[in-house]
Amino acid sequence: GENVEQHPSTLSVQEGDSAVIKCTYSDSASNYFPWYKQELGKRPQLIIDIRSNVGEKKDQRIAVTLNKTAKHFSLHITETQPEDSAVYFCAAREPPGGYNKLIFGAGTRLAVHP
Amino acid sequence: DTAVSQTPKYLVTQMGNDKSIKCEQNLGHDTMYWYKQDSKKFLKIMFSYNNKELIINETVPNRFSPKSPDKAHLNLHINSLELGDSAVYFCASSKETNEKLFFGSGTQLSVL
């Protein structure tokens, strides 16, 4: 089955800096890669997603890049703000034909310091 | 107007008890899920239902039994609670299976 590894586990940046979180996946046929943000004590919420037929997607200060050859994808947050502080989860969806479950990475705790 | 609502928010109980968590979504989604988030924040799928039919049943002890009376509701019943069951349980729903999940606010289960 699919396996997702996420790095780093914690990330501390100054307000205004950029933050990058990286994930690798094991099944080359996986086709959908979402990112979820979970603020302290709250529910995970989808912030951006990308499909395997696209290399990059951007939404204001956040962007996701996908390298299918290397089987990794990354979340980029520019001009970080204190409200970006949260745990971020990447995920990969198993390819069709099986249960095509969403497999989550272990999470990255991002702290943005004013 | 909460999209995915689950109750209760907190559940504190003794080992050996039986408890239920309820979940309802008003988004008209066809697929609903139960996820478990442990103390290290790891999110793991437990069950998934599509139109009241069980489609994913992970390696979960059979003390855990999901029930979907209709596609807007997915409940989770847990028998003979153990200390290791302590976690946050999230219900979620989506229009397409395993895509763009909407999570409920979670149920913090503490087994003493």
Interface residues (C-beta under 8 A of the other chain):
Chain A: Y32 P34 Y36 Q38 K42 R43 P44 Q45 L46 D49 V87 F89 R93 Y99 N100 K101 L102 F104 A106 G107 R109
Chain B: K40 K41 F42 L43 K44 I45 S48 I55 I56 F90 T97 N98 E99 K100 L101 F102 F103 G104 S105 G106
